[in-house]
Amino acid sequence: MYSVLEATLNGKTVHAGDVIPKGVVINLTLSDGKGDAEVDIPNLIGLTLNEARLAASGGSSSLSIGDVIYEGSIEDTSKAVIIRQNPFVSDTLVKIAIGSRINIVLSQ
């Protein structure tokens, strides 16, 4: 989803309520609302998939769960816990861009 930052017609800003001719081209400046901000990488190890989804999307981070891989014999996927994640917190990487995806591996 995008937000309209500005609408222009012939180089002039179009404001709400302005009357414009039908069929003219309007230039829109759009934003994804994410900017270039970064957020802390959450540690999802030991969480279930549902818990990880809540942890990733919480606050203003807008992170999401990407690829989900199940490893080994899984009897009940709702009880499987995360054993690996990518990206993960390390000495050199502690932040990622808002809206990023975190890939996870679950096992029982």
N, C-alpha and C positions, 0 to 999 in steps of 0.2 A: 504494500500500500504506500502511496506517495502523498505528500502534502504540496499544495500549490503555494509557493513563496511569493510569486509575482506574476501578473498577467499584463502583457503590453500589446498595444496596437499602434503601429507606425512609430515605435520608440517611446510612446507615452503610456504611463501606467493606467490600466483599466481598474476602476474601483467598483465595489458592489453597488448595484443600482444604476450604473452608467448604461445609457442606451447606445447600442452599437448596431451597425447594419448587418443584416442576415448575409451569411456567406463569406464574411471577411476572415482573414487568417489572424489568429491571436497567438502570440508567443507566450508559452508558459515556462516559468522557472520552477522546477520540481525538486523536492528533497525527500530522501528516504527517512529522514528524521534521526538518523544514526550518527551523522557527522563522522568525525575521526576519533571519537572518544573510545577509551579502553576501560575494561572492567577486570576485576580479579577473576582468575580461573577458579571455579568452585571445585573442591575435592569431592568427587562423587563415589569414590571407592567405598564399598560396603553398603551402598544404598540399593533399593529395588528400582526398577524402571520407573514406576510411578513417583517414588520419592525423588529420583533424579530429575524428572521432568519439572516437578515443582521447584526444586533447588535451582535449576538452570534458568527458568523463566522468572524467578522471583526478583523483586525490586525493579530497577530500571535497566537491568542488564540485557533483557530480551534475548538471552541465549536460548538455544534449542538443542534437542538431542538429534544427532545425525544418524549415522549407521548404527544399527543394533545387531550385535552378533552374539549368539549363544554358543558356549563352549562346553563340551562334555555332555553327559546324559542329564537332561532336564526333565524332571517329573512334573513340576509345577512352576510355570514361568513367572507367576506372581510372587514366588518366593526366591527366585534367582536374584543374586546380588552382583553388583559391578565389581569386576576384578581388575579391569584396565580401562583407561580412558585416554583419548587423544583429542586435543592437546591436554597435557597434564602439567601440574605445577612442578617446576624444577628450579635449580639455582639460577638459570638464565631466562626462564620464561614464567612469569607470574601473572601477566595480563594478556587479554585478547580483545579484539574489536567487538564493540556492542553488536549484537545480532549474529555472532558466530555460532557455528554448530560444533557440538562435542560428540565424537564417536565413542561408543562404549562396547565392552565385552562383558557378558554376564555368565555366571556359572552358579551351580547349586552347592 
